[in-house]
Amino acid sequence: MSDFRALRAKIAAIEAGARPDSESLPFGAAAIDDCLPGGGLPLGRWHEVGGAGLEVETAAAPTAFTALLVTPLARRGEVVWVLRRDDLCAAGLLGLGFPPERLIQVCARDEAEALSVMEDALATVGVSAVVGEVEACDLTAGRRLQLACEKRGSTGFLIRRRPYGGTARRAATGSAAATRWRVASAPSEPPVGEFGLGPPRFAVELERCRGGRTGAWLLEAPQAFSEAYNLEMTDVAHPLRLVANLGDRQLAPAQPFRHVA
Amino acid sequence: MRAVRRLSAVSLEAARLGLRVGQKATDALALVPDLATAEAEPDADADALTALADWCVRFSPAVAVDAPDGLFLDVTGVDHLWGGEAALLADFRRRLSANGLPFRCAIADTPGAAWALAHFAEDGAIAPPGGQAALLAPLPPAALRLETQTWAQVERLGIRQVGQLMSIPRGPFARRFGRAAMSRLDQALGREREALTFRRPPNPWFARLAFAEPISAPEDMARVTADVAARLCARLETEGQGARRFEVCFHRVDGKVLPLQVGLALPGRDPVRIAKLFAPKLETVDPGFGIEVVTLTGDAVEPISGRQARLDKAREATLAEGLAPLIDRLTNRLGEDRVWRAAPAESHVPELAQRRARPLEKPDAAKSNEARPWDRETPRPARLFRRPEPLEAVMAITPDDPPSQFRWRGQTHRIRRAEGPERIGEEWWKGQIEDVHTGHVRDYYRVEDEAGARFWLFRAGLYGDPRTPPKWWLHGLFG
């Protein structure tokens, strides 16, 4: 097993070429981190996030999920969000724990422009992450994004979205993304004895992962929309918490436990 | 009372035939039966005058429009570019004649004297510095831009020349003709300053390049843009200033002016960077038969600390090196309204609760009394629709319960959990007092359907109030 690991590391080093050792951002849950190369969400790469059904148009759950993934990166630098349709609400991202003062929004006129703005922003000093809303990204565009990511080590997130509806242009073929996620909202569970909605939950499927394995999990953002999140932004814990492994449907304990990265 | 058609302008030929401005059209036709008339178009005249004022920028950055048919050019300190006032005026006359415009012009120390000479003296008169009094003396009193009433009184007293007016002692003059006339005389003689409204305020940050041969090749235009930028930036650098906005104007041979603008997020003076920002826009410029002059102006000029910036904190360095050029590239490519940073605004209405701030605006520098923190208490959706979308088939237990079921975009959603209401009233102080009504409220609910999708919907209006029947809307998605 250890030989296998060493071999894998060797291949990774060859693939990386002159690129410095890439960092990763662990979720803090072994079930997820073991599937990802390097024990966490690889930084300096780009990731694809999508939804199903009407989410292809509204992209609500992918947006919330991406905002939660980007939140730890927003502490390191600015986040550029490239939109096609101007309906992103900064106050809503704040509710998820994302600092809106670190957010620069750009509204592109078409898809090609969105991709080129993403590329430009990824290669800029002081930008730690770039989120773009694009319907599909072919291999060439994906490779260009990857090169831009490698320039400064910033991380890209591509939300697959068809903002104005219509029929799909084409099925996404191959992809240069490091990971591909499919996100859907899942019913929330308020703590025992409380009314209303619980912290938002997401049914997340890791569809594709370079140098890793796929998986499906139920994640929760325990601090979102709670009174406490702004008082002590926990710098250590990932804003997403693993609730259950969707493979075996094991339910999480009723009391949330804290993971430390 | 019936409207009387009068002549508002006459050509030189018509004037020779004895027609004059203000004459009744019927009288004129009686005098000259085959008179050709056209409807007066004051708006088009004003537009043409404005265009002419813009064209005159090639002679001086300070041009004031003197409606309905005059222009003032402040040529102070620009005549040396032509080698003297006479040469400047000659070039001006040559170019205007080439455009086929009838005109009269004069140069004098004061706008008042120049106006008088242009209207009543020999065409193209140049008053030597301080010598306008002698030239004005033989002119009729109308040359002083007097009001009709004053003018009539002056004429009635038998005063036929400005010189006679000048010899009247100031006290009796002011008593007899009023302070306004006194002030007109003083303005003409330079004893009183006259404020002109320049079309553009004179901009000291101005650079100009003229070419012996008109240019039109795209690469030449790129090169001269870089050259003129280098010229202006050298001046900015020596004075320790930087500009936020740059405008380059290409003056075509046929008199058209083609401006291009770029803006910077932070004041700057790097000629290479500025030329690069202009480069993609140059292809939109149609050089026509060639471009003979290019001018560059810098606006919003403010002191910048120059080379010291690098010794600052690390964050400042990254701002100047990375983020600011990125913002510049994006705003100049996409437009200023397409790159922004959201900032909280003073409003309870969700769609008005945030405004678009400039991306690099410091939150504390932006009007500190208006700066307010984000509202962290109330949940807001990640996607907020610009226009709320109507919900159909809403089933709700009246009056204050969230719906138990609704249909949106053809799909029925059963509500499993709900929170609310959060009541948001209208901003009654913004509208008419008659329109204010207690029923203009929105009750917002945060709901979750059986599949887990989370919605932000509201009921507008109240149950049991016939004037505001309740209606349900979807305003955002939490995801």
Contacts between the chains, C-beta under 8 A, distances in Angstrom:
chain1	res1	chain2	res2	distance
A	54	B	409	6.6
A	54	B	411	7.1
A	58	B	383	6.1
A	58	B	477	5.5
A	59	B	383	7.3
A	59	B	479	7.9
A	60	B	381	7.7
A	60	B	382	6.2
A	60	B	383	5.2
A	60	B	453	7.4
A	60	B	454	7.8
A	60	B	477	3.6
A	60	B	478	6.7
A	60	B	479	3.4
A	61	B	453	7.6
A	61	B	479	4.1
A	62	B	479	7.3
A	63	B	382	4.8
A	63	B	383	6.2
A	63	B	479	5.5
A	64	B	382	5.0
A	64	B	478	6.7
A	64	B	479	3.5
A	65	B	479	7.3
A	67	B	382	6.6
A	77	B	318	7.8
A	78	B	323	6.3
A	80	B	326	8.0
A	86	B	386	7.2
A	87	B	383	5.0
A	87	B	384	6.0
A	87	B	385	6.0
A	87	B	386	6.4
A	88	B	382	7.2
A	88	B	383	6.7
A	88	B	384	7.9
A	89	B	354	7.5
A	89	B	380	5.7
A	89	B	381	5.9
A	89	B	382	6.2
A	89	B	383	6.5
A	89	B	384	3.7
A	89	B	476	6.6
A	90	B	342	3.4
A	90	B	354	5.8
A	90	B	374	8.0
A	91	B	342	7.8
A	91	B	344	7.6
A	91	B	350	7.8
A	91	B	353	6.4
A	91	B	354	6.2
A	91	B	374	6.4
A	91	B	375	7.0
A	91	B	380	4.0
A	91	B	384	8.0
A	92	B	379	7.9
A	92	B	380	4.4
A	92	B	381	4.7
A	92	B	382	4.1
A	92	B	383	7.2
A	92	B	384	6.6
A	92	B	476	7.1
A	92	B	478	7.1
A	93	B	382	6.2
A	94	B	374	5.3
A	94	B	376	6.6
A	94	B	380	7.5
A	95	B	376	7.9
A	95	B	379	5.1
A	95	B	380	5.7
A	95	B	382	8.0
A	96	B	382	7.0
A	100	B	342	5.6
A	100	B	374	6.3
A	101	B	341	7.5
A	101	B	363	6.7
A	103	B	341	6.5
A	103	B	342	6.5
A	104	B	327	7.5
A	104	B	339	6.9
A	104	B	340	7.6
A	104	B	341	5.5
A	104	B	359	5.0
A	105	B	339	7.4
A	105	B	340	5.6
A	105	B	341	7.0
A	105	B	342	6.6
A	106	B	330	5.8
A	106	B	334	6.9
A	106	B	338	6.3
A	106	B	339	5.1
A	107	B	334	7.3
A	107	B	338	4.5
A	107	B	339	7.8
A	108	B	334	6.8
A	108	B	338	7.5
A	109	B	334	7.1
A	109	B	338	7.9
A	113	B	334	7.3
A	117	B	330	6.3
A	117	B	334	7.6
A	120	B	326	6.5
A	120	B	329	6.4
A	120	B	330	7.2
A	121	B	326	6.2
A	121	B	330	8.0
A	124	B	322	4.6
A	124	B	323	6.6
A	124	B	325	7.7
A	124	B	326	4.5
A	125	B	318	5.1
A	125	B	321	5.5
A	125	B	322	3.0
A	125	B	323	7.4
A	126	B	318	3.9
A	126	B	319	6.6
A	126	B	321	7.7
A	126	B	322	4.1
A	126	B	323	4.6
A	127	B	322	7.0
A	127	B	323	7.1
A	127	B	326	7.2
A	184	B	451	7.8
A	184	B	452	7.1
A	185	B	448	8.0
A	185	B	451	7.0
A	185	B	452	4.1
A	185	B	453	4.8
A	185	B	454	6.1
A	185	B	478	8.0
A	185	B	479	6.0
A	186	B	452	4.2
A	187	B	416	6.4
A	187	B	417	7.9
A	187	B	448	6.6
A	187	B	450	7.1
A	187	B	451	7.4
A	187	B	452	4.2
A	188	B	417	7.0
A	188	B	448	6.2
A	188	B	452	7.0
A	188	B	454	7.8
A	190	B	417	7.3
A	195	B	419	7.6
A	196	B	417	6.4
A	196	B	418	7.1
A	196	B	419	3.8
A	196	B	446	7.6
A	197	B	417	5.1
A	197	B	418	7.6
A	197	B	419	5.4
A	197	B	446	6.0
A	197	B	447	7.9
A	197	B	448	5.4
A	197	B	454	6.8
A	198	B	417	7.8
A	200	B	454	6.6
A	200	B	478	6.6
A	200	B	479	7.2
A	201	B	452	6.6
A	203	B	452	7.4
A	225	B	379	4.6
A	227	B	377	7.8
A	230	B	376	5.0
